[in-house]
Amino acid sequence: MDTAIPRPPDLDVVRESYDRAADAYVEMVTTTGLGDIRAHPWLRAAMDVFADAVVGRGPVLDVGCGPGQVTAYLVERGVDASGVDLSPRMVEHARRAYPHCRFEVGSSTELDLADGSFAGLMGWWSLFNLPRDVLPPVLASFARALMPGGHLIVAFHVGDDDLVRTEAYGGVPVRWTTHRWRPEQLVALIEHAGLQLVAELRLPAPGPVGSGVVLVARADR
Ligand SMILES: C[S@@+](CC[C@H](N)C(=O)[O-])C[C@H]1O[C@@H](n2cnc3c(N)ncnc32)[C@H](O)[C@@H]1O
């Protein structure tokens, strides 16, 4: 089986954009609560159930962890969580804010994930920049890396279209595309990757990029 993940053509531009936006993103999380699950009861509830499902079962990787606040939230709950992010500046913030947690720089498309080695994998508002043909093999790599009974949690912006962003987080110039997906498309991709859907949480409240969805799936092999 060909398990190669294509390199997104805009990966470097996306990395540079998040490097530029990282300081403003951290400011946004700390001052407005956006991006802070503690300030959003439904997101926090989903993460709490995920934490209960994975705690004590093995390592959990927060892929696209940004400044690390969700990774640290899980570590506080006893989860063996670490984070990886494309943007070195995001990782710098994460390491400074949570020196007791582990963070690395890396792309979801280039992770060397051993088969069956993770109790949990996360793509928490962090897989929407992947081109439409790249997301499926990335999800497949996550599915292979989960141990039997392991859980995946993902959060996505919902829609049919691709939003080309030229600024984000209060006016920082960026160049990236937010690929919005319909929940049923994501469910199909997750099931095609070999995982069983466990929960789906719709978030209809309009935000800066519209509504969202959280999906949780389990590896039943
Ligand atoms: C909207 S932020 C979310 C960060 C964090 N998960 C949170 O909830 O605050 C999106 C993050 O995804 C990261 N990202 C984008 N493309 C990525 C990729 N290919 N591999 C790893 N991280 C990526 C960005 O650097 C950024 O930190």
The ligand as a Gaussian input file, in Angstrom:
#p B3LYP/6-31G(d) Opt

LIG

0 1
 C       -5.385000      27.880000      14.607000
 S       -3.838000      27.307000      15.216000
 C       -4.371000      26.142000      16.439000
 C       -3.302000      25.868000      17.448000
 C       -3.743000      24.976000      18.628000
 N       -4.112000      23.647000      18.217000
 C       -4.860000      25.622000      19.399000
 O       -5.942000      25.020000      19.520000
 O       -4.668000      26.740000      19.879000
 C       -3.283000      26.244000      13.894000
 C       -1.921000      25.638000      14.172000
 O       -1.670000      24.602000      13.218000
 C       -0.293000      24.657000      12.886000
 N       -0.116000      23.996000      11.583000
 C       -0.536000      24.391000      10.357000
 N       -0.144000      23.512000       9.429000
 C        0.547000      22.543000      10.072000
 C        1.224000      21.363000       9.655000
 N        1.293000      21.004000       8.374000
 N        1.831000      20.599000      10.591000
 C        1.806000      20.944000      11.891000
 N        1.190000      22.058000      12.353000
 C        0.566000      22.843000      11.451000
 C        0.020000      26.138000      12.858000
 O        1.398000      26.411000      12.950000
 C       -0.775000      26.631000      14.070000
 O       -0.004000      26.615000      15.236000

